[in-house]
């Protein structure tokens, strides 16, 4: 029996119109959709009249859930994997299932589309030829070491790439303060861009120094999810 295909399907990061025709077709054709949050997925599926059965697959899913999906694939059923927003595998639990599918010799087919980090990068005005993505920064252990390493690279002239990471609204102010603290006297030499609520009604790009952005959030508390982009100007 021929095995099914695991499709890695990119879905909108905000605006539901940001989905490809191919993604809609695949979501309708597969036997099963594995979604990070079925409640969230239902909104998208309803809009495009996609009636494919949907099961949850998230960071708390155990080995039995992964095995159940692999068994479906082994039995010839194709499965579409989607995250809450954007491209599966970028700061979400898709990696484990993808690795399991590869080990089971399942064909993996990506359906490209929206990605918050790329959307923010192309609109940031910062250098795009080299960039490094960090997901979400460590909350405690390793945070100081990482931030001070950026300072050391900047001072030595070895930092020629744009740094990109995600941050939540209730931590963004603290993270900017940590950056100012650990980047020290180099902090004024960084170009900072914050992308907020990308593709949504209140989409906004904020540009300025760390001092400017920290002060802005003291006046107007942050709302929405953020993409943080940083480039050092020597």
C-alpha positions in Angstrom: 0.0 0.0 0.0 1.3 3.4 -0.9 1.8 5.7 2.1 0.1 9.1 2.5 1.8 12.5 2.3 2.3 14.8 5.3 1.7 18.3 4.0 3.2 21.2 6.0 0.6 23.9 5.2 1.3 27.6 5.9 -1.8 29.5 7.0 -2.5 33.2 7.6 -0.8 35.1 10.4 -3.7 37.4 10.8 -5.6 38.4 7.6 -7.5 35.3 6.5 -7.2 36.3 2.9 -3.4 35.6 3.1 -3.8 31.9 2.1 -2.8 30.3 -1.2 -5.2 28.6 -3.6 -3.0 25.5 -3.3 -3.3 25.5 0.5 -7.1 25.6 0.3 -7.1 22.7 -2.2 -4.8 20.6 -0.1 -6.8 21.2 3.1 -9.9 20.0 1.2 -8.3 17.0 -0.3 -6.5 15.4 2.7 -8.1 12.8 4.9 -7.2 14.7 8.1 -6.0 18.1 9.4 -3.7 18.1 12.4 -4.0 21.6 14.0 -2.2 23.3 16.8 -5.5 24.6 18.1 -8.7 23.1 16.5 -10.8 26.0 17.8 -8.5 28.5 16.1 -8.4 26.4 12.9 -12.2 26.2 12.7 -12.4 29.9 11.9 -10.2 29.5 8.8 -11.8 26.2 7.8 -15.3 27.7 8.0 -14.4 30.7 5.9 -13.2 28.5 3.0 -15.9 25.8 3.5 -13.3 23.2 4.3 -15.0 20.2 5.9 -12.0 17.9 6.4 -11.9 16.3 9.9 -9.6 18.1 12.3 -7.6 16.8 15.3 -5.4 18.6 17.7 -1.6 18.4 17.6 0.2 20.8 20.0 3.2 21.0 22.3 1.5 18.9 24.9 0.6 16.0 22.6 2.1 12.8 23.7 3.7 10.0 21.7 0.4 8.2 21.2 -1.0 11.2 19.3 2.0 11.3 17.1 1.8 7.6 16.5 -1.8 7.8 15.6 -1.1 10.4 12.9 1.8 8.3 11.6 -0.4 5.2 11.4 -2.9 7.2 9.3 -0.1 8.1 7.0 1.2 4.6 6.8 -2.3 3.4 5.9 -2.3 5.7 2.8 -4.2 8.7 4.3 -2.6 12.1 3.6 -2.5 14.6 6.5 -2.2 18.4 6.5 -0.3 19.9 9.5 -1.2 23.5 10.3 -0.1 25.8 13.2 -2.1 28.6 14.8 -0.6 31.0 12.3 2.1 31.1 9.7 4.4 28.3 8.7 4.4 25.1 10.9 7.8 24.4 12.5 8.6 28.0 13.2 8.3 28.3 17.0 5.7 25.6 17.3 5.5 21.9 17.9 5.5 20.7 14.3 9.2 19.6 14.4 8.6 16.5 16.4 5.9 15.2 14.1 7.9 16.0 11.0 10.9 14.1 12.4 8.6 11.1 13.2 7.3 11.2 9.7 10.8 11.2 8.2 11.7 8.3 10.4 8.7 6.4 9.0 9.7 7.2 5.5 6.7 9.4 4.9 6.9 11.9 2.1 6.9 15.5 3.4 5.5 18.2 1.1 5.7 21.9 2.2 2.9 24.3 1.1 4.6 27.6 1.5 2.9 30.8 2.5 2.8 33.4 5.3 5.6 33.8 7.9 5.6 36.6 10.5 9.4 36.8 10.5 9.7 37.3 6.8 6.8 39.7 6.6 8.5 41.8 9.2 11.9 41.6 7.6 10.9 42.8 4.2 9.0 45.8 5.6 11.6 46.7 8.3 14.1 48.5 6.1 16.9 46.6 7.8 19.5 44.6 5.9 18.1 41.3 4.4 21.1 39.6 2.9 22.0 38.0 6.2 19.6 37.4 9.1 19.4 35.2 12.2 16.1 34.1 13.8 16.0 33.2 17.5 12.3 32.3 18.1 11.4 33.5 21.6 14.4 34.6 23.7 15.2 32.6 26.9 13.1 33.9 29.8 15.9 33.5 32.4 18.7 31.0 32.0 20.8 32.0 29.0 19.2 35.4 28.3 22.1 37.5 29.7 24.7 35.3 28.0 22.9 35.7 24.6 22.4 39.4 24.8 26.0 40.1 25.9 27.2 37.9 23.1 25.5 40.2 20.7 27.3 43.1 22.3 30.7 41.4 21.9 30.0 40.5 18.3 29.0 44.1 17.6 32.1 45.5 19.2 34.4 43.1 17.3 32.8 43.9 14.0 31.6 40.4 13.5 27.9 41.1 13.5 26.7 41.7 9.9 23.3 40.2 10.1 19.8 41.3 11.2 18.6 39.7 14.4 15.0 38.6 14.5 12.9 37.2 17.4 9.3 37.1 18.6 8.0 38.6 21.8 4.7 38.8 23.6 2.9 42.1 24.6 3.4 41.5 28.4 7.2 40.9 28.0 8.2 43.3 25.3 8.9 46.3 27.6 11.1 44.2 29.9 12.9 42.7 26.9 13.8 46.1 25.5 15.1 47.1 29.0 17.2 44.0 29.1 18.6 44.8 25.7 19.5 48.3 26.8 21.1 47.0 29.9 23.2 44.2 28.4 24.1 45.9 25.1 25.6 48.7 27.3 27.3 51.5 25.5 26.6 49.9 22.1 22.9 50.2 22.6 22.6 53.5 20.8 24.2 52.0 17.7 21.4 49.6 17.0 18.6 50.1 14.6 15.5 48.6 16.2 12.2 47.9 14.4 9.1 46.4 16.1 6.5 44.8 13.9 3.1 44.6 15.7 -0.1 42.7 14.8 1.2 42.0 11.3 -1.5 41.7 8.6 -4.2 42.6 11.1 -6.3 45.7 11.4 -3.9 47.4 13.9 -0.7 46.5 12.1 2.1 48.8 13.0 5.8 49.2 12.5 7.7 51.1 15.2 11.3 52.3 14.5 13.8 54.0 16.8 16.4 53.6 19.5 15.9 51.3 22.5 15.4 54.5 24.6 12.7 55.8 22.3 10.8 52.6 22.2 11.0 52.0 26.0 9.6 55.5 26.5 6.9 55.0 24.0 5.6 51.9 25.9 5.6 53.9 29.1 3.2 56.3 27.5 1.1 53.7 25.6 1.2 50.1 27.0 2.0 47.5 24.3 -0.7 45.4 22.7 -0.5 42.5 20.3 2.2 40.1 19.3 5.6 41.5 18.3 8.4 40.7 15.9 11.6 42.4 17.0 14.3 43.2 14.4 17.8 44.6 15.2 20.7 45.7 13.1 24.0 47.1 14.3 25.4 50.2 12.7 29.1 50.4 13.3 
